[in-house]
Amino acid sequence: MRIVRYPSTADRKTICERPRIDVSQLNETVCAVLNEVRQRGDKAVMEYEAKFDHAQLDSLAVTESEIAEALQSISPELADAIKLAHHNIYAFHSAQRFGECRVETQPGVECWQKSVAIEKVGLYIPGGTAPLFSTVLMLATPAKIAGCKEIVLCTPPSSDGKVNPAILVAAHVAGVSKIFKAGGVQAIGAMAYGTESVPKVYKIFGPGNQYVMAAKQQVSLHDVAIDMPAGPSEVCVIADDSANARYIAADLLSQAEHGADSQVLLISTSEKVLDAVKDELAIQLEQLPRKELAQKSLDNSLLVLVNDKDEAVSLSNEYAPEHLIIQTDDYMDLAAKVVNAGSVFLGQYACESAGDYASGTNHTLPTHGYATAYSGVNLDSYCRKITFQHLTAEGVSHIGHAVELMAAAEGLDAHKNAMTVRLNDIKK
């Protein structure tokens, strides 16, 4: 990792840049696959499963017997860990339930909101080298709490046509309705358009590679909502003299091992800490099975030395990280100044892994600087707010003339008349 000392304003812009990838050719491929799935349904999905995942499938649906087999095949310890994580995720997201609030804006004019669950949601769970069964819990648990009637999950099978058993167990624990063996672009297309087997959903959630992200963005233009735009995963750490360099190195590597396009950033007021972290990274990297991926990520990453903690928080807010870890002696003071971040981890013991798995917060978060405008997945992600208003004759008398004046000023005479006919009847 390269060290940047006391960055200028111009340097800050460079620090906040993410790796850029030309997706023009990728988008053509994605569009072609989506069109095939739209036109040929299950048959196209199974053909692409054979081509990309090397799985020969007779059907896409996961059966009850496959779920039962998965429940028996994972260790009791892992099953208990999944249940503990589900309990904490459920507890945290349950507390986010919306409370209805009625407001009388004028005498006789009452307004309120009702929270209504999205009826059909689709969850995409990556497989491959890191089958993310933890993401099943993160996405399905709040969907269940919200009251979504149909929770559809797509995940790629291995070449033998089976789904990772931990994914199936997590889906069972979290209450997923239907599970299908489909990965990549074809899975996104199946949930966006519907096939003979896979129901069409109203909103798609979940991470994935560049092809999956491009597919989500394409289908969101006309066919279905998505959780958020997303890119490679990232973490930013703010540290002072009190920070533990070994912990910081472990946190940076835990993010770097996601993939070559992931990015990590350390901002510190202490050059001593920067040097110690650099040494620890070299030591810990050699112990990782995924060290080649992590090394490529570190090559895109920076260690930044700043003058003080205010500058550190300012740079972090400009970067708008997916994950922010604050390892300082006054972490609560700095936390109050955070305005752009997906999820924040405070103190030496709050490693990002805690939030990724079992603390209870959601790990599906905005990346690529989108934390300036987007929230991570939460209970509201699965709900719509419908507004209501009730007017009495008294209410019409209070706001009617204002409505007439405003409608006339906009040149919308029918709007004005809709109020005028009521006012005239009240005046009789």
N, C-alpha and C positions, 0 to 999 in steps of 0.2 A: 504493500500500500504506500502511496506517495503522501508525504507530509506537506501541507500548505501552512505557512506561518503568517499570521496576522494579515488575512486576506483583505484586499481592497474591494471597493464596490464592484469593479469589473470582475475580480476573482470570484465574488459571491455568485454572480450569474453563472459562471462556469461550474462552480461547486454544485449548484442546484440542477444542472442539466442531467437528464437520464440518458442512458444509451439509446440511440435511435436505430430503427431497423426499417429497411425499405419493404413495405408490405404490398406494393402494387401487384406483383405477380402472385403473391399469396392470396390476395383478394379475388383474383380470377379463379383460382382453384376452389376457393370456398364457395363462390357463387355457383360454380358448376355442380358441386356436390349438393348444395342446397336445392338447386333446381331438380336434380335427379330424385331426391327424397320427396320433394313436393309432388312430383309427377308419378313416382312408382312406389312410394310408401315402404312397407316392410321389405320388399324384395331388394330395393336399392340399399336400405340400411344393412341388410345381411351381406350383400355383395361388398360393401365398403368395410364391413367387419372382417371379411375374409382377406381383403386387400391390405388393410392397415393394421389390424390386430391379429391377423393370421388365425382367426377363429371361424370354424365352419359351424354355423348355427342352423338348426331346424326351426327354432322359434326364438323370439326376443325376450319373452317374459321369464322372470325367475320364478320357479315353482315353490310351493310350500315345503316340499321335501328338501329342496336345496337350502332353504332357510333353516329347517330343522337340522340338517347335516352341519351347517355352519355353527349353529348353537352348540353342537357337540364337539366340534373340532378345535375351537379356540380354548386356550388355557383358562381355568377358573380365575386366575389372577388378572388376566387381560379383561375378562368379562366384568370383573368387579371394578376395574379401572374405568371401563366404559360407563358403567352404571353410576359411579361416583361423579364423573365428568358430566353426565346427563343430569344428575341431581342438581349440580351447581349451575349449569347453564339454564335449567328450568327455573330455578329459584331467582336468578338474576333477571331473566326475561319476563317472568310472571309479574315482577314488580313494575314493569313498564306499561301495564294495562291502562288504557285511556279512561278517564272519568268524565262522564257527560256533564257539560256546564251550560245552563240556560241563562240567557241574558235578555233583559227587557231594555232595548235600546231607546224606546220611547213608550209612553203609556199606550198599551194596546198593540205593541210591536215586540214579539218575542222571537228570538233566534237561538238555535242550538246546533250542535254537531252530534253525529252518531258514527262510531267506528265500526266498520263492516269488513270482515275478512275477505281477501281475494279467494274466490271459490276454488280455483285450480292453479296450483303452482308446480313448476318443474325444477328439480335440483340436479345439477351436473356435478358428478364426483370423479375427479381424475383417478386413473389407475396407474399403470406403468411402473416406473422404478419406485414411486412413493404413493401407494394407494391411500388416499386421504380419508380414512374412516372417521377421523375427528371432524372433518367438514360435514359429514352426514349429521352429526349431533348439532353442529352450529347452525345448519340450515333447516333441518326438519323439526327441531325442538321448538323454536319460536313459531314455525308454521302451525304446529299442532296447538300451541297455546292460543294463537290468534283465532283458530277455528276454521282453517282452510279445509274444505270438504274433501279435496282430492290432492294428495301429495305424491307426485310422480318423480321417481329417481332413475336417472340413466347413468351407467358407469361402464367402462370398457371391460370385457372379459379377457382372461388370459388365453393363450393359444389352445388350451384344452376346453374352452367354452365355459369355464367357471368364473364366478365373481369372487374376489378376495373375501374370505369368510368374515373378517372383522368388519368389512363394509356392510355385509348382510346383517350381522349382529347389531351394529349401531343403528341400522335402519329399522330393525325389529324393535329395539329399545325405544327409539324416538317416535315410532308410530307412522312410518311411511306406508302409504296405501298400496303402491305398485312399484315394482323394480324391474328395469329392463337392461338387457345386455347390449349396450350401445355406447360408443365413445366418440370423441372428436366432433367434427362438423356434422356428421350424420345424426348424432344424438341431439344436437341443438335443433337441426331441421325437423327431426321427428316430433320434438316437443312443441316447436313453433307452429307446425302445419297440421300435426296429427297424422297417424298412419292407421292401418288396420288394427294394430296392437297398441300403439302408444297414443294416449289421449292428447289432444291439443290443450295446451295450458295458456293461462293469461299472463304469467310472468315467469321468467327463468332466472335462477340464481346459480352461482357457483363459479369457481376459478377454472383455469385451464391454460393450455399453451396458446401460442400466437394464433393458431388456426381456430381454436375454440373462441378466443376473444373476438376475432374478426367475424366469426359466424354470429355471435351474440349481437354485435353491433349491426350487422346487415339485417338480421330478422327484426331488430328493434325499430327499424325505419318504417315498417308497414304492418307487421304481423303480431308482435308480442312485446310486452315490456320486459326490461332486464333490470337486475339489481343495481349495477353501476358499471361505468367503463373501468377497465382494469389493465394493468401491465405487470411486469415482473415485480416480485416481492422486494421489500426494502426495510431497513432499520436505521435509525439515527440514535446515537448515544451522546448525551451531554454529561461530562465528567469534570470533577475538580480534584484537588489534592487528596481528598478523603476517599476517592474511588478505589475499588479493588481491580487491578489490572487483569488478573486472572479471570474474574467474572466477566469483565468487559470483552476480553478476547473470546471467551466462550459464547457470549451473546452475539458478537459479530459473526462468528463462524456458524452459529445455529441458523442465521439468516442466509449466509453465503452459500450453504450447502443446498439451498433450494434449486439453484441452477446458475449457469454461466452468465445469464443476463440479470441476476439479482444484484442489488447494490447495498453496500453498508457505508455508514458515515459516522466518524467519531469527532465530536467537537469538544475540545478541552481547554481549560484555562491553565493547564499544567503541562509543560514540556516533559517533565519527569514521567508523568502518567502516559503520555503519548509513546515515549521510548519503551516503557515497560510493557505496554499493550503490544507494540510491534514485536518485541521479543517473545511474548506469550503466544502471539498468533503463529509464529514460526514453529514453536514447540507443539502446540495443540493441533495445528494443521496436519502434521505428520501422522497423527493418531487416527485420522478420520478415513473411513472407507470411501467417502465421496470427496476426497481431497482435491482431485483434479477439477471437479465442478466448482468447489469452493475457491480454489486458486484463481480460476478465471473470473469469478465474481470479485475477488479481492483486487484483481488487476484493474477493475473499473471503479474502485472505491478509494476513499480519501481519509486521512487523519488531518484534522484542522486545529491549529493552535490559535486561540483568540485572546483578546486582552482581558475580558471579564465575563461574568455570567450573563449580564444583560445582552452583550453581543452574541453570546452563545445561543440564547433563547431567540433573539431576533433572526439569526441565521437559520435556526431550526424552523421557525415559523415561515420563513421564506421558502425553505425546502419542502415543507408540508409533508412530513414522512408518514408512511403507513403505520409504522411502529416507532414510538419514541420512548427511550429509556433514560431516566434522569437519575444518575448516580452522583449526587452532591450531598453535602451535609445539610443543606437547606432546600431539599427537594420540594417541599410543600409550597415554599415561596415562589420557586420557579414554575411549579405546576399552575399557579394562578395566572401566570403570564402566557401560557400556551393557548394559542388561538387556532392553529392549523396542525392537526395530527389525527390519525385514525384511532389509535389506542395508545395510552400512556402508561408506563410502568415506573413506579416510584420506589427509590431506595435500592440498596444493594441486593436484596433478596427477591425482588420482583423481576425475574427473568422473563423474556418474551415467551419462552416455552410454556410458562404458567397460563398465559392468556391463550396460547395456541391450543391448549388441551383442556384444562380443568379448573381454572379459577372461576369461570362462569361468564366472563365477557365474551363477545363474539369475535372470531378471528377473520371473518370475511370483511375486509377493510378496503378503503380507497387507496390506490397506489398512484405513482407517476405524477404526484402533485395534486391529484383530485381531492385531497383532504381540504383544500381551500373552499370547496363547494359541496362535497358529498359527506354523508355519514357512513359509518360501517353498518352492516346488517343489524337490525334490531326489530322489535315487535312491530313497530309501525311500518316496516318494509313489507309486511304481509297484510296490511290493512289499507282501506280507503276511508277517508272522512267525508261523509255526506252531510251537507248543511240543510237545515229546515228553518222555515219561518212561518209564523202564524200572525195574521193581522185581524184585528177587530175593526168595527166601524170607527171606534175612537182612534185606533192606530192609523187608519187611512186619513182621518181628519188632521192628524199631526204631521204626517210626512207627504200627503198627497200633492200639495201645491209645489213642494220642492221637487218632487218627481216630475210634475208637469213642466216646470221651468227648465230642468236639466234635459229632459227629452226634447223639448222644443229647441233648446240651444244646440243640440246635436243634430237637429233636422230629422228626428225620428217621430213623425206625427202619430203613427200607430201606437208607439210606446206611450206617448202622451195620452192618447184617447183611452187606452186600457185603464188608466187611472182616472181620467175625467169622467167616464161613465159611472164609476163607483162614487166619486165625489158628488156628482149631481144627484144620484139616488139618495145619498146620505142627507143631503140638504133639503130634500122634499119634506 
